[in-house]
């Protein structure tokens, strides 16, 4: 089909071997970029191989960068920094990993942002916001439940303090009225004693 030139077959065999080594990760460069055949049909196959290898190596380089971004994001997470990532994977395995990791960082960033807003509201004595589970489970669900429980406890404590304050205000008002009544009675009694003393002085005279 391609003629009987042994050199062409040998070169094609070496090209395919090199290509498979690159795909298997044994090599990171293609040695036959400048090679060509004496037969046009072989050269057509050669172009197909080189184009596919170039495409594969380009995706491989981009995937290496994506893995670097993933490792960097994980390092940030170790220090407590959770930012949404938008890593792009090209080969199938890297693509699946990138999508899963992006979804994870999106979820964590969203949850921590909402938690931060609720806690910030608490610091300003606003206990109306409440966190929703929205399908999360495990430790994240426990954290959200804990914050909601804290909200309920703080609200109950503030309500109790308000009720006690109102009772104290009522008691203070009653005490004030009693003191005022006692003061009025004391003044009246003093005036009566003064009148009595004056009358006794007159009688003595």
MIFILUM-453197 format. One record per residue: residue in three letters; x, y, z of N, C-alpha, C in turn. Coordinates in pm, whole numbers, plus 32768, in hexadecimal, padded with zeros to 4 digits. Example, Ala and Ser with C-alpha at 12.3 -4.5 7.8 and 13.67 -1.06 7.14 Angstrom:
<recs>
+------+------+------+------+------+------+------+------+------+------+
: mimi :  n.X :  n.Y :  n.Z : ca.X : ca.Y : ca.Z :  c.X :  c.Y :  c.Z :
+------+------+------+------+------+------+------+------+------+------+
:  ALA : 8527 : 7DC7 : 830C : 84CE : 7E3E : 830C : 8528 : 7EB6 : 830C :
:  SER : 8505 : 7F1F : 82C4 : 8557 : 7F96 : 82CA : 850A : 8003 : 8313 :
+------+------+------+------+------+------+------+------+------+------+
</recs>
This chain:
<recs>
+------+------+------+------+------+------+------+------+------+------+
: mimi :  n.X :  n.Y :  n.Z : ca.X : ca.Y : ca.Z :  c.X :  c.Y :  c.Z :
+------+------+------+------+------+------+------+------+------+------+
:  UNK : 8053 : 7F86 : 8000 : 8000 : 8000 : 8000 : 8056 : 807E : 8000 :
:  UNK : 80BF : 8081 : 8054 : 8116 : 80F5 : 805A : 819A : 80E0 : 8011 :
:  UNK : 81A5 : 8075 : 7FC6 : 8225 : 8058 : 7F86 : 8279 : 7FFF : 7FDF :
:  UNK : 82F3 : 7FEE : 7FB9 : 8348 : 7F8D : 8002 : 83C4 : 7FCE : 803D :
:  UNK : 83C5 : 8053 : 804C : 8439 : 8098 : 8083 : 8445 : 8079 : 8117 :
:  UNK : 84AC : 802B : 813B : 84BF : 8000 : 81C5 : 84DC : 8075 : 8220 :
:  UNK : 8526 : 80D9 : 81EE : 8547 : 814D : 8241 : 84C8 : 8197 : 826E :
:  UNK : 8466 : 819F : 8212 : 83E9 : 81E1 : 8236 : 83A2 : 8198 : 82A7 :
:  UNK : 839B : 8116 : 829C : 835A : 80C6 : 8304 : 83A4 : 80D1 : 8389 :
:  UNK : 8428 : 80D0 : 8383 : 8477 : 80D8 : 83FD : 8464 : 8161 : 8441 :
:  UNK : 8464 : 81CB : 83EF : 8450 : 8251 : 8425 : 83C4 : 825F : 8462 :
:  UNK : 8360 : 8228 : 841D : 82D7 : 822E : 8450 : 82CB : 81E2 : 84D4 :
:  UNK : 830F : 8171 : 84DB : 830D : 8121 : 8556 : 834B : 8171 : 85C9 :
:  UNK : 83BA : 81B4 : 85AF : 83FB : 8204 : 8616 : 83A4 : 827B : 8641 :
:  UNK : 8361 : 82B8 : 85DE : 8308 : 8327 : 85FD : 8296 : 82FB : 8659 :
:  UNK : 8257 : 828C : 8637 : 81E9 : 8259 : 8688 : 8218 : 8233 : 8714 :
:  UNK : 828F : 81F7 : 871C : 82C7 : 81D2 : 879D : 82DF : 824E : 87F3 :
:  UNK : 8314 : 82B7 : 87B5 : 832D : 8334 : 87FB : 82AA : 8373 : 8829 :
:  UNK : 8246 : 836E : 87D2 : 81C3 : 83A7 : 87F2 : 8184 : 835F : 8869 :
:  UNK : 818B : 82DA : 8869 : 8152 : 828C : 88D7 : 819F : 82A4 : 895A :
:  UNK : 8222 : 82B9 : 8951 : 8271 : 82D8 : 89C9 : 8245 : 835D : 8A06 :
:  UNK : 8227 : 83BD : 89AE : 81F8 : 8440 : 89DF : 8170 : 8431 : 8A23 :
:  UNK : 8118 : 83E4 : 89E4 : 8093 : 83CE : 8A1D : 809C : 8386 : 8AA3 :
:  UNK : 80FA : 8328 : 8AAF : 810D : 82DC : 8B2B : 815A : 832A : 8B95 :
:  UNK : 818C : 83A0 : 8B71 : 81D6 : 83F1 : 8BD1 : 8269 : 83CE : 8BDB :
:  UNK : 829B : 837D : 8B81 : 8328 : 8356 : 8B85 : 8383 : 83C0 : 8B46 :
:  UNK : 834A : 8413 : 8AEF : 8395 : 847D : 8AAF : 8342 : 84FD : 8AB2 :
:  UNK : 8387 : 856F : 8AAB : 833F : 85EE : 8AA9 : 835C : 8640 : 8A2B :
:  UNK : 839D : 8601 : 89CA : 83B7 : 8646 : 894C : 83B5 : 85E2 : 88D8 :
:  UNK : 838D : 8612 : 8866 : 8383 : 85BE : 87ED : 8401 : 85D0 : 8798 :
:  UNK : 8447 : 8562 : 877D : 84C9 : 8569 : 873A : 84C0 : 8573 : 86A2 :
:  UNK : 8449 : 8564 : 8669 : 8440 : 8559 : 85D7 : 83F0 : 85CC : 859B :
:  UNK : 83FA : 8642 : 85DA : 83B1 : 86B6 : 85A7 : 83DE : 86DC : 851C :
:  UNK : 8461 : 86D5 : 8503 : 8498 : 86FE : 8481 : 84A2 : 868C : 841E :
:  UNK : 847C : 8616 : 8444 : 848B : 85A1 : 83EB : 8420 : 85A1 : 837F :
:  UNK : 8445 : 8565 : 830C : 83E6 : 8559 : 829D : 8402 : 84D9 : 8250 :
:  UNK : 83A0 : 84B2 : 8200 : 83AB : 8437 : 81B1 : 83C0 : 8459 : 811D :
:  UNK : 83F0 : 83F9 : 80DA : 83FE : 8408 : 8048 : 837B : 83EC : 8002 :
:  UNK : 8320 : 83AD : 8048 : 829D : 8388 : 8010 : 8233 : 83EB : 8042 :
:  UNK : 81E2 : 8422 : 7FEA : 817C : 8485 : 8010 : 8115 : 844B : 8070 :
:  UNK : 80F3 : 83CC : 805B : 808F : 838F : 80B3 : 80C4 : 8384 : 8142 :
:  UNK : 8143 : 8363 : 814E : 8183 : 835D : 81D2 : 818A : 83E9 : 8210 :
:  UNK : 81A6 : 844C : 81BC : 81AC : 84D5 : 81EE : 8125 : 8504 : 8223 :
:  UNK : 80BA : 84D7 : 81E5 : 8034 : 84FA : 8215 : 801D : 84BF : 82A0 :
:  UNK : 8047 : 8441 : 82B1 : 803E : 8400 : 8335 : 8096 : 844B : 8399 :
:  UNK : 810C : 8475 : 836C : 8169 : 84BF : 83C0 : 812B : 8540 : 83F4 :
:  UNK : 80E5 : 8588 : 839D : 80A5 : 8606 : 83C5 : 8038 : 85ED : 842D :
:  UNK : 7FED : 8581 : 8419 : 7F83 : 855E : 8478 : 7FBF : 8541 : 8502 :
:  UNK : 802C : 84F4 : 8502 : 806E : 84D1 : 8580 : 80A3 : 854E : 85C6 :
:  UNK : 80E7 : 85A4 : 857B : 8122 : 861C : 85B6 : 80B5 : 867A : 85ED :
:  UNK : 8047 : 8689 : 85A3 : 7FDB : 86DF : 85D2 : 7F9B : 86A9 : 8653 :
:  UNK : 7F87 : 8625 : 8656 : 7F4C : 85E9 : 86CE : 7FAA : 85F2 : 8746 :
:  UNK : 802B : 85DE : 872C : 808E : 85E7 : 8798 : 8096 : 8676 : 87CC :
:  UNK : 8097 : 86D7 : 8770 : 809A : 8763 : 879A : 8020 : 8787 : 87EF :
:  UNK : 7FAD : 8758 : 87C3 : 7F31 : 8771 : 880D : 7F38 : 8730 : 8897 :
:  UNK : 7F69 : 86B6 : 889B : 7F74 : 866D : 891B : 7FD5 : 86B5 : 8979 :
:  UNK : 8048 : 86DD : 8945 : 80AD : 871D : 8999 : 807D : 87A6 : 89CB :
:  UNK : 8031 : 87EE : 8977 : 7FFC : 886F : 89A0 : 7F98 : 885D : 8A13 :
:  UNK : 7F41 : 87FA : 8A05 : 7EE2 : 87DD : 8A71 : 7F2B : 87B1 : 8AEF :
:  UNK : 7F95 : 8764 : 8ADC : 7FE3 : 8735 : 8B4E : 8023 : 87AA : 8B9A :
:  UNK : 8056 : 880A : 8B4F : 8093 : 8880 : 8B8E : 8029 : 88D1 : 8BDA :
:  UNK : 7FB4 : 88E2 : 8B9C : 7F48 : 892B : 8BDF : 7F18 : 88E2 : 8C5B :
:  UNK : 7F13 : 885C : 8C53 : 7EEA : 880E : 8CC6 : 7F50 : 8818 : 8D37 :
:  UNK : 7FD0 : 8823 : 8D14 : 8037 : 8834 : 8D7B : 8022 : 88B9 : 8DC3 :
:  UNK : 8000 : 8921 : 8D78 : 7FE2 : 89A2 : 8DB6 : 7F66 : 8999 : 8E0F :
:  UNK : 7F02 : 894D : 8DDF : 7E87 : 893B : 8E2D : 7EA5 : 88F4 : 8EB1 :
:  UNK : 7EFB : 888E : 8EAB : 7F21 : 8846 : 8F25 : 7F6C : 88A2 : 8F84 :
:  UNK : 7FBE : 88FA : 8F4C : 8005 : 895B : 8F9F : 7FA3 : 89B8 : 8FE6 :
:  UNK : 7F3C : 89E6 : 8F9E : 7ED6 : 8A3C : 8FDB : 7E8B : 89F0 : 9049 :
:  UNK : 7E6F : 8971 : 9030 : 7E28 : 8920 : 9093 : 7E79 : 8912 : 9113 :
:  UNK : 7EFA : 88F3 : 9103 : 7F52 : 88E4 : 9178 : 7F5C : 8968 : 91C4 :
:  UNK : 7F65 : 89D8 : 917B : 7F6D : 8A5B : 91BB : 7EED : 8A7A : 9209 :
:  UNK : 7E7A : 8A58 : 91D0 : 7DFB : 8A6E : 9215 : 7DF2 : 8A19 : 9293 :
:  UNK : 7E23 : 899D : 928C : 7E22 : 8945 : 9301 : 7E7E : 897C : 936E :
:  UNK : 7EEF : 89B4 : 9346 : 7F4A : 89F1 : 93A8 : 7F06 : 8A66 : 93EE :
:  UNK : 7EB8 : 8AB5 : 93A3 : 7E6E : 8B24 : 93DF : 7E06 : 8AF0 : 9441 :
:  UNK : 7DC4 : 8A84 : 941D : 7D5F : 8A4A : 9475 : 7D9C : 8A1B : 94F9 :
:  UNK : 7E19 : 89EA : 94F2 : 7E5C : 89BD : 956D : 7E6D : 8A30 : 95CF :
:  UNK : 7E79 : 8AAA : 959B : 7E8C : 8B1F : 95F2 : 7E06 : 8B61 : 9615 :
:  UNK : 7D97 : 8B27 : 95E4 : 7D13 : 8B5C : 9606 : 7CD9 : 8BBA : 959F :
:  UNK : 7D19 : 8BC8 : 952B : 7CE7 : 8C20 : 94C2 : 7C97 : 8BCE : 945E :
:  UNK : 7C15 : 8BED : 9453 : 7BBE : 8BA4 : 93F8 : 7B8A : 8C01 : 938C :
:  UNK : 7BC5 : 8BF6 : 9315 : 7B9B : 8C48 : 92A4 : 7B69 : 8BED : 9234 :
:  UNK : 7B07 : 8C20 : 91EC : 7AD0 : 8BD2 : 917E : 7B36 : 8BC8 : 910D :
:  UNK : 7B4F : 8B4F : 90DE : 7BAF : 8B3B : 9071 : 7B64 : 8B1D : 8FEF :
:  UNK : 7BA6 : 8B3C : 8F80 : 7B6E : 8B22 : 8EFB : 7BD9 : 8ADE : 8EA6 :
:  UNK : 7C06 : 8A6B : 8ED6 : 7C6E : 8A20 : 8E91 : 7C33 : 89DC : 8E16 :
:  UNK : 7C7E : 89DE : 8DA9 : 7C53 : 89A0 : 8D2B : 7CAA : 8928 : 8D0E :
:  UNK : 7C6B : 88B3 : 8D00 : 7CB3 : 883A : 8CDA : 7C95 : 8816 : 8C4A :
:  UNK : 7CF6 : 87D9 : 8C07 : 7CE5 : 87BA : 8B79 : 7CD9 : 8725 : 8B5D :
:  UNK : 7D35 : 86D8 : 8B94 : 7D27 : 8647 : 8B85 : 7CBB : 8615 : 8BE3 :
:  UNK : 7C82 : 85A2 : 8BC7 : 7C0B : 8573 : 8C0C : 7C1C : 856F : 8CA4 :
:  UNK : 7C88 : 8532 : 8CD3 : 7C9C : 8524 : 8D63 : 7CAA : 85AC : 8DA7 :
:  UNK : 7CF9 : 8604 : 8D6A : 7D0E : 8689 : 8DA2 : 7C8E : 86DB : 8D9D :
:  UNK : 7C43 : 86CB : 8D32 : 7BC5 : 8714 : 8D23 : 7B63 : 86EE : 8D93 :
:  UNK : 7B54 : 866B : 8DAA : 7AF9 : 863C : 8E13 : 7B25 : 866F : 8E9C :
:  UNK : 7BA9 : 866A : 8EB6 : 7BDF : 8698 : 8F36 : 7BCA : 872E : 8F46 :
:  UNK : 7BE0 : 877A : 8EDB : 7BD1 : 880C : 8EE1 : 7B40 : 8832 : 8EFD :
:  UNK : 7AE3 : 87F2 : 8EBA : 7A54 : 8810 : 8ECD : 7A2C : 87F3 : 8F5E :
:  UNK : 7A56 : 877F : 8F92 : 7A34 : 875A : 901C : 7A70 : 87BD : 9080 :
:  UNK : 7AED : 87E4 : 906A : 7B2F : 8841 : 90C6 : 7AEF : 88CC : 90BF :
:  UNK : 7ACE : 88F9 : 9046 : 7A8B : 897B : 9036 : 7A05 : 897C : 907E :
:  UNK : 79BA : 890E : 9072 : 7939 : 8905 : 90B7 : 794C : 890A : 914E :
:  UNK : 79B4 : 88C6 : 9180 : 79D0 : 88C7 : 920F : 79F2 : 8953 : 9241 :
:  UNK : 7A4B : 8998 : 91FA : 7A72 : 8A1E : 9226 : 79FD : 8A80 : 921C :
:  UNK : 79A6 : 8A6C : 91B8 : 792F : 8AC1 : 91AC : 78D4 : 8AAD : 9225 :
:  UNK : 78BF : 8A2F : 924B : 786A : 8A10 : 92BE : 78A4 : 8A4B : 933E :
:  UNK : 7925 : 8A32 : 9356 : 7965 : 8A63 : 93D1 : 7964 : 8AFB : 93D6 :
:  UNK : 7985 : 8B3B : 9367 : 7988 : 8BCD : 9363 : 78FE : 8C06 : 937F :
:  UNK : 7897 : 8BCA : 9344 : 780E : 8BF8 : 9358 : 77E3 : 8BE9 : 93EA :
:  UNK : 7801 : 8B74 : 9424 : 77D8 : 8B5A : 94AF : 7821 : 8BB6 : 9511 :
:  UNK : 78A3 : 8BC2 : 9501 : 78F0 : 8C16 : 955D : 78CC : 8CAA : 954F :
:  UNK : 78A9 : 8CD3 : 94D6 : 787F : 8D5E : 94C2 : 77FB : 8D78 : 950B :
:  UNK : 779D : 8D19 : 9502 : 771D : 8D28 : 9547 : 772F : 8D22 : 95DF :
:  UNK : 7786 : 8CC7 : 960D : 77A2 : 8CBD : 969C : 77DF : 8D40 : 96CF :
:  UNK : 783B : 8D77 : 9682 : 787B : 8DF5 : 96A9 : 7816 : 8E66 : 96B4 :
:  UNK : 77B7 : 8E6F : 9657 : 7753 : 8ED8 : 965A : 76F8 : 8ECB : 96D4 :
:  UNK : 76D2 : 8E4E : 96F5 : 767C : 8E37 : 9769 : 76C4 : 8E5D : 97EA :
:  UNK : 7741 : 8E31 : 97F8 : 778E : 8E52 : 9870 : 77A6 : 8EE8 : 987B :
:  UNK : 77BB : 8F2A : 980A : 77CC : 8FBB : 980B : 774C : 9000 : 983B :
:  UNK : 76D9 : 8FCA : 9812 : 7659 : 9001 : 9840 : 764B : 8FEE : 98D8 :
:  UNK : 767A : 8F7B : 990A : 7674 : 8F63 : 999A : 76C2 : 8FCD : 99E7 :
:  UNK : 7735 : 8FF4 : 99B2 : 7789 : 9057 : 99F7 : 7745 : 90E0 : 99FD :
:  UNK : 76E1 : 90F5 : 99A7 : 7697 : 9174 : 99A7 : 760C : 9161 : 99E6 :
:  UNK : 7601 : 90F8 : 9A39 : 7585 : 90DC : 9A83 : 750D : 90C3 : 9A28 :
:  UNK : 7529 : 908F : 99B1 : 74BE : 9068 : 9955 : 74BD : 8FD0 : 994E :
:  UNK : 7456 : 8F93 : 998B : 7450 : 8F02 : 9991 : 73E0 : 8ECA : 9939 :
:  UNK : 73B6 : 8F19 : 98D7 : 734D : 8EEA : 987D : 737F : 8E8B : 9810 :
:  UNK : 73FB : 8E9B : 97DE : 7427 : 8E3F : 9774 : 7434 : 8DAE : 97A7 :
:  UNK : 7412 : 8D50 : 9751 : 741E : 8CC2 : 9773 : 7458 : 8C77 : 96FD :
:  UNK : 74B4 : 8C1B : 9718 : 74F4 : 8BCD : 96AE : 749E : 8B56 : 9687 :
:  UNK : 749E : 8B36 : 9606 : 7457 : 8AC1 : 95D3 : 74BA : 8A53 : 95AF :
:  UNK : 7493 : 89D7 : 95C5 : 74EC : 8967 : 95A7 : 7502 : 8957 : 9511 :
:  UNK : 7498 : 8968 : 94C2 : 74A1 : 8961 : 942F : 74E5 : 88E1 : 9400 :
:  UNK : 74C4 : 8872 : 943F : 74F3 : 87F1 : 9410 : 7579 : 87C3 : 9445 :
:  UNK : 75C0 : 8817 : 9492 : 7643 : 87EE : 94C6 : 7631 : 878D : 953A :
:  UNK : 7696 : 873A : 9550 : 7692 : 86D5 : 95BA : 7716 : 86D7 : 9607 :
:  UNK : 771F : 867F : 9668 : 779D : 866B : 96AF : 77C8 : 86E3 : 9701 :
:  UNK : 784C : 86FE : 96FF : 7885 : 8766 : 9753 : 7850 : 87F1 : 9730 :
:  UNK : 783B : 880A : 96B0 : 7806 : 888D : 9688 : 777A : 88A1 : 96BE :
:  UNK : 7728 : 8837 : 96B8 : 76A1 : 883F : 96F0 : 76A6 : 8856 : 9787 :
:  UNK : 7704 : 8815 : 97CB : 7714 : 8827 : 985C : 773B : 88B7 : 987C :
:  UNK : 7794 : 88F0 : 982A : 77BD : 897C : 983E : 7746 : 89DA : 982E :
:  UNK : 76F7 : 89C6 : 97C5 : 7683 : 8A1B : 97AC : 761C : 8A0C : 981C :
:  UNK : 7603 : 898F : 9846 : 75A5 : 8978 : 98B4 : 75D6 : 89BB : 9934 :
:  UNK : 7659 : 89B6 : 994B : 7692 : 89F4 : 99C3 : 767F : 8A8B : 99C4 :
:  UNK : 7692 : 8ACA : 9950 : 7680 : 8B5C : 9947 : 75EC : 8B81 : 995A :
:  UNK : 7593 : 8B31 : 991F : 7504 : 8B4B : 9932 : 74DA : 8B37 : 99C4 :
:  UNK : 7515 : 8AD4 : 9A07 : 74F9 : 8ABE : 9A95 : 752C : 8B33 : 9AE9 :
:  UNK : 75A3 : 8B65 : 9AC6 : 75D9 : 8BDB : 9B09 : 757B : 8C51 : 9AF9 :
:  UNK : 7547 : 8C62 : 9A81 : 74E6 : 8CCE : 9A66 : 746C : 8CC1 : 9AC1 :
:  UNK : 7437 : 8C48 : 9ACE : 73C1 : 8C33 : 9B22 : 73E0 : 8C4F : 9BB5 :
:  UNK : 7454 : 8C23 : 9BE4 : 747A : 8C39 : 9C6F : 748D : 8CCE : 9C8C :
:  UNK : 74CF : 8D15 : 9C30 : 74E3 : 8DA4 : 9C43 : 745E : 8DEF : 9C41 :
:  UNK : 7405 : 8DC6 : 9BE7 : 7381 : 8E05 : 9BDF : 7333 : 8DEE : 9C60 :
:  UNK : 7338 : 8D72 : 9C95 : 72F3 : 8D51 : 9D12 : 732C : 8DA1 : 9D86 :
:  UNK : 73B2 : 8DAB : 9D8B : 73F2 : 8DF7 : 9DF7 : 73CC : 8E89 : 9DF2 :
:  UNK : 73CE : 8EC4 : 9D7A : 73A9 : 8F51 : 9D6C : 7316 : 8F68 : 9D8E :
:  UNK : 72C0 : 8F09 : 9D67 : 7232 : 8F15 : 9D88 : 721D : 8F0F : 9E1E :
:  UNK : 7266 : 8EB3 : 9E60 : 725B : 8EA7 : 9EF2 : 728C : 8F26 : 9F36 :
:  UNK : 72FD : 8F5C : 9F05 : 7332 : 8FD8 : 9F3E : 72D1 : 904B : 9F2C :
:  UNK : 7291 : 9050 : 9EB7 : 722F : 90B9 : 9E9C : 71B8 : 90AC : 9EFA :
:  UNK : 7189 : 9030 : 9F0D : 7118 : 9019 : 9F67 : 713C : 9040 : 9FF6 :
:  UNK : 71B5 : 9019 : A021 : 71E3 : 903D : A0A8 : 71F0 : 90D4 : A0B7 :
:  UNK : 721F : 9114 : A04D : 722D : 91A6 : A050 : 71A6 : 91EA : A05E :
:  UNK : 7143 : 91B7 : A013 : 70BC : 91F0 : A01D : 7084 : 91DE : A0AA :
:  UNK : 709A : 9166 : A0E4 : 706C : 914C : A16D : 70B0 : 91AA : A1CF :
:  UNK : 7133 : 91BC : A1BD : 717C : 9217 : A216 : 714A : 92A6 : A208 :
:  UNK : 712C : 92CC : A18C : 70F9 : 9353 : A175 : 7072 : 9366 : A1BA :
:  UNK : 701D : 92FD : A1B1 : 6F99 : 9303 : A1F3 : 6FA9 : 930B : A28A :
:  UNK : 7004 : 92B6 : A2C0 : 701C : 92B7 : A351 : 7055 : 933E : A37E :
:  UNK : 70B0 : 9375 : A32F : 70EA : 93F7 : A351 : 7081 : 9464 : A351 :
:  UNK : 7023 : 945C : A2F2 : 6FB8 : 94BF : A2EC : 6F5E : 94B5 : A367 :
:  UNK : 6F41 : 9436 : A38D : 6EED : 9422 : A404 : 6F35 : 9454 : A481 :
:  UNK : 6FB8 : 9437 : A488 : 7007 : 9464 : A4FB : 700B : 94FD : A502 :
:  UNK : 7019 : 9539 : A48C : 701C : 95CB : A487 : 6F99 : 9605 : A4BB :
:  UNK : 6F2A : 95C8 : A491 : 6EA7 : 95F7 : A4BE : 6E99 : 95E7 : A556 :
:  UNK : 6ECB : 9573 : A58A : 6EC3 : 955B : A61A : 6F17 : 95C0 : A667 :
:  UNK : 6F8F : 95DD : A633 : 6FE7 : 963F : A674 : 6FA7 : 96C8 : A672 :
:  UNK : 6F6C : 96EC : A602 : 6F2A : 976E : A5F8 : 6EB5 : 9777 : A659 :
:  UNK : 6E69 : 9707 : A664 : 6DF8 : 9705 : A6C3 : 6E2A : 9711 : A752 :
:  UNK : 6E97 : 96C8 : A770 : 6ED2 : 96CF : A7F6 : 6F05 : 975B : A815 :
:  UNK : 6F44 : 9799 : A7B3 : 6F78 : 9820 : A7C4 : 6F05 : 9882 : A7DF :
:  UNK : 6E97 : 9872 : A794 : 6E23 : 98C9 : A7A8 : 6DE8 : 98B7 : A833 :
:  UNK : 6DDE : 9835 : A85B : 6DA7 : 9819 : A8E1 : 6E02 : 9850 : A94E :
:  UNK : 6E87 : 9845 : A937 : 6EE7 : 9879 : A999 : 6EDB : 990F : A9A6 :
:  UNK : 6ECB : 9951 : A935 : 6EBD : 99E3 : A937 : 6E3D : 9A0D : A980 :
:  UNK : 6DD4 : 99C1 : A965 : 6D55 : 99DF : A9A7 : 6D60 : 99C9 : AA3E :
:  UNK : 6DA6 : 995B : AA64 : 6DB9 : 993C : AAF2 : 6E0C : 99A7 : AB37 :
:  UNK : 6E73 : 99D5 : AAF2 : 6EC8 : 9A3F : AB2A : 6E7A : 9ABF : AB3E :
:  UNK : 6E27 : 9ADE : AADB : 6DD5 : 9B58 : AAE8 : 6D74 : 9B4B : AB5C :
:  UNK : 6D3C : 9AD4 : AB6C : 6CDD : 9ABD : ABDA : 6D22 : 9ACA : AC61 :
:  UNK : 6D9F : 9A96 : AC69 : 6DEC : 9AA0 : ACE6 : 6E0B : 9B31 : AD06 :
:  UNK : 6E2C : 9B7D : AC9D : 6E4A : 9C0B : ACB2 : 6DCE : 9C53 : ACE8 :
:  UNK : 6D5A : 9C33 : ACB0 : 6CDD : 9C71 : ACDE : 6CC1 : 9C4C : AD70 :
:  UNK : 6CDB : 9BCA : AD90 : 6CC4 : 9B99 : AE1A : 6D21 : 9BE0 : AE7B :
:  UNK : 6D9F : 9BEE : AE55 : 6E01 : 9C30 : AEAA : 6DDC : 9CC1 : AEC4 :
:  UNK : 6DAB : 9D01 : AE59 : 6D84 : 9D8D : AE65 : 6D0D : 9D9B : AEC3 :
:  UNK : 6CB0 : 9D3E : AEB8 : 6C3A : 9D42 : AF0F : 6C60 : 9D2D : AF9F :
:  UNK : 6CBE : 9CD1 : AFB8 : 6CEA : 9CB7 : B043 : 6D32 : 9D31 : B07D :
:  UNK : 6D7E : 9D77 : B02A : 6DC2 : 9DF1 : B058 : 6D5D : 9E59 : B082 :
:  UNK : 6CF2 : 9E66 : B034 : 6C89 : 9EC5 : B053 : 6C46 : 9EA1 : B0D8 :
:  UNK : 6C2B : 9E1D : B0E5 : 6BE8 : 9DEF : B15F : 6C42 : 9E08 : B1D8 :
:  UNK : 6CC6 : 9DEE : B1C8 : 6D24 : 9E04 : B235 : 6D28 : 9E97 : B25B :
:  UNK : 6D28 : 9EED : B1FA : 6D2A : 9F7D : B212 : 6CAD : 9FA4 : B25E :
+------+------+------+------+------+------+------+------+------+------+
</recs>
